[in-house]
Amino acid sequence: MKIALAGNPNSGKTTLFNALTGKTAHVGNWAGVTVDKKEGLVKKAFNKTDAEITVVDLPGAYSMSPFSSEEAITRDFVKNEKPDVILNIVDATNLSRSLFFTTQLLELNIPVVVALNKSDLTKSKKTIIDIQTLSKLLGCPVVETTSTKSAKNGLDNVVSTAIELTGKHQTVPFVSDDVDLSNAKLVEASDIKRFKFVKNIVEKVEQREVKNNRQTVQDTVDRVVANKWLGLPIFAVIMWSVFSISQTHLGPILADLLVGWIDAFYGLVEGLLGSDVSPVLGALLLDGIIGGVGAVVGFLPLIMVLFFLLALLEDCGYMARVAVIMDRFFKHLGLSGKSIIPMVIGTGCAIPGIMATRTIQNERQRRTTAMLTPFMPCGAKLPVIALFAGVFFNDAAWVGTSMYFLGIAIITFGALVVVRITGEKNARSFFIMELPEYRFPSVKRAVISTLSRAKAFIIKAGTIILLCNAVVQVMQTFNWQFEVVAEGAAGTSILASIASPFALVLIPLGFGVWQLAAAAITGFIAKENVVGTLAVVYGITNFIDTEELALISGGSDVASIMGLSSVAALSYLIFNLFTPPCFAALGAMNAEMEDKKWLWAGIGFQFGMGYVVAFITYQIGTLITTGVLGQGFIYGLAVTLILVGTLLYFIYKGEGLAQKKLNMHTA
């Protein structure tokens, strides 16, 4: 048996899907989080039959007439896959909007059960809904649900109702006119009839408390946090607080416990190997695998604290306000207002962020957003931020916060460039987003979200990062004749010979040594590899000071071993954060862009931006701190001028294209 979950965006579909299946699909307190269908089996606690019941979580849709790719997924699945039952999740706090879609689903001759979700919120608002009358008028069962609660949530009732309804016929309450969908006026007239029908139902079944025009507490809060002048500074303070808690206070304390276990495991393996083991094998197991992977995993508690705090902000409804705040800027850049959502999702992982761009209808805006989303620091980049903030900047919270705002600045610049290159500088977009109500964040949901991301991080550490560190250790151990490199001659290793040419290009950025170049190269496979590779090439087992309960900082041995000034360290951090993302994210870019020219242009722009911003940071920072420019200035300036010149050439061509389009429009 197959049940399809269908409903409006942010109606609670994914929360209900997780509750029914026990899965941990990402849930957001805003619309547009689900962009593809997900499947899972109903838990035995809700399925009292012997047969398996598959539940499919479909992207949110307002209508069966799709205006976006995610709505098309929902329509095509329901029409072509023919599920046994459609479980229509209806937002009880917004019946009039939700029932429009319900009446369309009822026309498909597939049994429909209405799950009247968020019923707890209607009671708190003193709104009364006559369930029996609603069921009679729709001609289908209506079951109250509260998918955020673990008990008395109505889920067992809704599943049993769906099972009983399988194969049964339902009376269609409203039959639409057979109209030509290409005729906008006929479609509009048909929709107006449906809206009138829905309005008539709502008037009969819903009783709301009469309210005056006084502002609610939510309105008062929004006037402050979403204010066009105060919104951005408040966001900056909140992000600084999040990084301060996760990177300076609570995170390092928890990291100390984990690093203690890693050190104990390191000592155990070292003891088991004994003194007779081959030095090469010992170095591979201890330094390459345990040391390299342990250096990355040691930052897991810091990342988990950060994700937990961000999950709380999202669940309470604040992150939706951030989208509104940023839309005021983005709509002047030729981007869609929907571009905000992929970028916020991208702070967790760039891959789902890039995939979320499919909600954007305009092709240029979708491709531009897919190209720019990786500039937002994701979870994979957090260990790199934490390492350099701790080692070179005494755990300063401003480092992480500034990287997010630098990412926003680069995105702003990139959007302005792309809109001029494509000749659409006069394009404007509009963003309509239903703001969710503020609510107390669920600690349970935040913990589930955090553990899900931690699991993905550990799996990645145990596969890609482990393999990469093992390869790095082998390449550092042998030369091209496959002879073990003599002590003190690491520069003759395979790894050094591969990384050294790349290191020459990085001299103007302040870190032209093969060890740092090698770490940057492995970072293109997975950004966490930067930390792991640094641990391997410099022989550092971990970056957490277990005695001080904090990241190794300031004038520590780690900073001395790397040989970087604080300015060069900041440049290195910027280069690794804002050059092209991991290979998996590039694959997602390729899939969403559907154009190789856009893909390679995007990769080139990402590499160019990372290089130029790092170059400017190092050279100006060195000039300020020492009174002279950094090494390789002339060479770096030449590369920068070539990149800028190339960009200006394409902008010039785009200006001509824009003028041509304008002339055609006015002709």
C-alpha positions, 0 to 999 in steps of 0.5 A, a space after each residue: 500500500 502506498 500513501 502520498 502526503 500532499 499539501 501546501 508548503 509549511 503545512 507540516 508534511 515532513 514533520 508528519 512524515 518523520 513521525 510516521 516513518 521514524 526518519 529524520 528528513 530536514 524540517 524547516 519552519 518555513 515554506 520550500 524545504 522539501 524540493 523532492 519526494 521522500 519515501 519511508 515505511 510506516 512504523 508498526 506503532 501506527 500500522 496494525 496490519 501485516 502489509 507494508 505501508 509506504 509513505 511518500 512525502 511530496 513537495 509542497 504545492 498550492 495547486 495541481 496546476 504547477 508553477 514551479 518544478 516542485 509543484 510539478 513533482 507533486 502533480 506528476 506523482 499523484 497523476 501518474 503513480 496512482 497512490 492508493 490513498 492521498 493523505 492531504 495535510 491541511 493547515 488548520 490555521 489557514 483553511 481557506 488557502 489549504 482547501 483550494 488544493 484539497 478540492 483539486 485532489 478530490 477530483 482525481 478519483 483517488 481516496 483522500 483523507 484530510 489530516 487537519 494538522 496544527 490543531 493545537 494552534 487553532 485551540 490556542 487561538 480560540 478557533 473552532 472547526 466543525 470536523 463533522 460538517 467539514 467532512 460531510 461538505 468535502 465528502 472525505 474523512 477529516 482527522 485532527 492531527 498534531 504531528 509535533 507531539 509524541 502522544 495523542 497526535 492523531 497519527 494512528 487514527 489517520 493511518 487506520 482511516 487511510 487503510 479503511 478507505 483503500 479502494 473505496 469511492 468518494 463523492 467529488 464535492 466540486 468539479 472544475 470546468 474543462 478549461 484550456 490551461 493556456 488561456 489565462 482568463 479562463 483559468 482565472 475564472 475557474 479558480 475564482 469559482 473554486 475559491 468561492 466554493 471553498 470560502 462557502 465551506 470555511 464560513 460554515 465550519 470555522 468560528 474565529 475569535 473576533 479581533 480588533 486592529 491591535 498589534 499582536 506580540 508577533 507584530 511587535 517583534 517583527 517590527 524590530 527583528 525584520 526592520 529594514 535598518 535594525 534587521 541586519 545588525 540584529 542578525 549579526 549579533 545573533 550569529 556572533 552569539 551563536 559562534 561565541 557559544 559554539 566555538 569559544 564556550 560550550 563547544 570546546 568543553 565538549 570537544 575535550 571529552 571526545 578528544 580524550 577518547 581519540 587520544 586513548 584510542 590512539 594510545 591503545 592502537 600504538 600499544 597493540 602495534 608495538 615496536 616491531 611494526 613497520 614504521 610505514 604501517 605505523 605512520 599510516 595507521 596512527 598519523 594518517 588514519 587515526 591522527 588525520 581523521 581524529 583531527 577532523 572528528 575532534 571538531 564535531 562537538 563544536 559543529 553539533 553545538 552550532 547546528 543545534 543553535 541554528 536549528 532552534 533559530 529555524 524552528 522558532 521562526 526567526 530564519 524565515 525573517 532572515 529571508 525577508 531581511 535579505 530579500 530587500 537587498 537581493 531583489 535589487 540584484 536581479 535575483 529571485 526572492 526565493 534565492 534566499 532559501 537555498 542560501 540559508 539551507 546551504 549554511 548546513 550543507 551546500 548540496 541540498 542548498 543547491 538542490 533547493 534552487 529548483 523552486 526558482 522558475 526563472 532559468 537565469 536566476 536559478 543558475 545564478 543562485 546555484 552558482 552563488 549558494 556555495 559561497 555561504 560557509 557550510 557545515 563542512 567548512 566549520 572545522 576549518 573556521 574553528 581551527 584557524 579561529 582557535 590557533 591564530 585568533 584566540 577563539 574570536 567569535 568574529 572570525 566565523 561571523 565575518 566569514 558569513 557576512 563576507 560570503 553575503 558580500 561576495 554573493 552580492 557582487 557575484 549577482 551584480 556581475 552575472 546580471 550584467 553579463 547576461 544582459 538582464 540588469 533591468 530585471 526585477 523579481 518579487 518575493 512572497 513568503 508566508 511568515 510562520 508564527 513565532 513559537 517556542 523551539 522544540 529541543 527534541 526536533 533540534 536534537 534530531 536535526 543535530 544528530 542527523 547532521 552529526 551522523 552524516 559528518 561521521 560517515 563522511 569522516 569514516 569514508 571520504 576523509 579517512 581514504 583521503 588522509 590515508 592516500 596523503 600519508 602514503 604520498 608523503 611517505 614515498 617518493 616517485 621511486 616508491 622509496 621511503 622518504 628520508 627524515 628531513 627530506 619530505 620535500 622529495 615526496 610524491 605529495 610535495 612534488 604534486 603540491 609544489 607547483 600549485 604552491 607557487 601560484 599561492 605565494 601572493 596569497 601568503 602561503 606558498 608552501 607545499 604543505 598548505 597547498 596540499 591541504 587546499 587541494 584535498 579540500 576540493 574533495 571535501 572541505 574537512 580534508 583541509 584540517 585532516 591533511 594539515 594534521 598529517 603533513 605537520 604530524 599533529 594528532 589533534 588541534 584541541 588542548 585537552 588540558 586547557 579545554 579549548 582550541 590550541 590558540 595564539 602563540 601555540 606550537 601549531 601556529 609556529 609549525 605552520 609558519 603563518 602570520 595572522 594575516 596569512 592565516 586569514 587569507 588561507 581561511 578565505 581561500 579555502 572557504 570561497 574557492 569551488 566547493 567539494 566535488 559532490 556540490 559541483 555535481 549538484 551544480 551541474 544537475 541544477 544548472 543543466 548547462 556546461 557553460 554555466 557550470 564552468 563559468 561558475 567554477 571559474 568565478 568561484 576560484 577567481 573570487 577566492 583567489 582575489 579576495 585572499 590576495 587583497 586580504 593578505 597584501 593590504 593586511 600585511 601592508 597595515 601590520 608591517 608597513 610593506 606589501 607581502 611577497 609576490 605582490 607583482 605576480 599576484 597583481 598581474 593574475 588579479 588584473 587578468 581575472 578582472 579584465 576578463 570579467 570586465 570584457 564579459 560585462 561589456 558584452 553583456 551591456 551590449 546584449 542588454 541594450 539590444 534587448 531594450 531596443 527590441 522591447 521598445 521597437 
